[in-house]
Amino acid sequence: MAVPFADLQLQYQTIKSEIDDAIAAVIGDSAFIRGPHVDAFEQQFARAAEAKHCVSCANGTDALYLAMAALKVQPGDEVITTAHSWISTSAMITHAGATPVFCDTDGSTFTVDPAAVEAAVTPRTVGIIPVHLYGQPADMDAIIAIAHKHKLWVIEDCAQAHLARYNGQAVGTFGQAATYSFYPGKNLGAMGDAGAIVTNDAALAERMAMLARHGGLVKHQHQIEGINSRLDGLQAAILSAKLPHLAAWTEGRRNAARRYDAGLNQVEDVTVPQVAPGRTHVYHLYTVRHRRRDALAAHLKAHGVQTAINYPTALPFLAAYERFKHRCEQFPNAFRDQGQILSLPMFAEITEAQQDEVIGLVRAFRG
Ligand SMILES: *Cc1c(COP(=O)(O)O)cnc(C)c1O
């Protein structure tokens, strides 16, 4: 049986009429840029994220840039982030004018190690960007304590963590702002690029919105120099149609993760995802570790099971960061993990039969 990594077509079929009606409404209104569909989604998403304000934008990468620009990051500033993430997190630190400072992960959760963050703080540090990687919250109590001690801002990168919680509190409500991606494959996905920033700070929300809209909220009144990073009406309406299903989809992912855990946690050489106490993981990805990862991936592929490596090269070791001359020994956990991580098929609608196929193949692997 072939098992896809994700199945966006299947998700669409389950809510086809809701999506089709949403698209037709936007076309009927010709409300393609901004307009009532975007305003409505911003309000709905702020509520879902348990934040006061939501500023939509073109994608999750711009969200990071806009949040940092609004916090007035300057050349010479240092921003601390994790060695293990998608490149947007660190690249936007550079594009906002600052220098990314990488920290290793904690060795079990794939999220940043607070001790490494504390050790990386210098007089030039202005902020920290923890990433709730794969859907598991980073250690926010420890990170917020460091931020308070050194007077740093915190931007949570929630691109993979819609509805995740830390000690019962919604991710994205711990720091000054939090960024979301609605890339189609994310837990809440548009049918194209889309993103948002949430915050409880009204002045910061206004500045982020201005930056995203050519520097002004009123046409031809440019208060500052901004960029063009808007959520379009079609994507907003699609996201509004999907948002009411997000909690159930998240439960589907969590149930699927429990089934994988039960089937795989006794298997020799397989390390299933480790969830730290108090953290509600939303399993954007279900990522195991295996010492012969490439052989396992080839075995699964040969039997029709799609997997992915998120990500094959940790950020400090990418060609883009050659200028820093980072060494493997500085980031031992991220370095080990880049050679061992394998993401298995994970989506809300995955069937027990599909999961049993994956579990059986992993168990049968004798690489
Ligand atoms: C997807 C992702 C982003 C970027 O989002 P886009 O919408 O693709 O620009 C940023 N950070 C992380 C951790 C992501 O997974």
The ligand as a Gaussian input file, in Angstrom:
#p B3LYP/6-31G(d) Opt

LIG

0 1
 C        7.151000      27.281000       7.072000
 C        8.065000      27.955000       8.041000
 C        8.398000      29.315000       7.936000
 C        8.094000      30.148000       6.732000
 O        6.805000      30.197000       6.333000
 P        6.424000      30.521000       4.797000
 O        4.963000      30.784000       4.891000
 O        6.764000      29.317000       3.988000
 O        7.193000      31.719000       4.387000
 C        9.135000      29.895000       8.949000
 N        9.560000      29.175000       9.996000
 C        9.296000      27.866000      10.115000
 C        9.776000      27.129000      11.317000
 C        8.549000      27.199000       9.141000
 O        8.294000      25.904000       9.259000

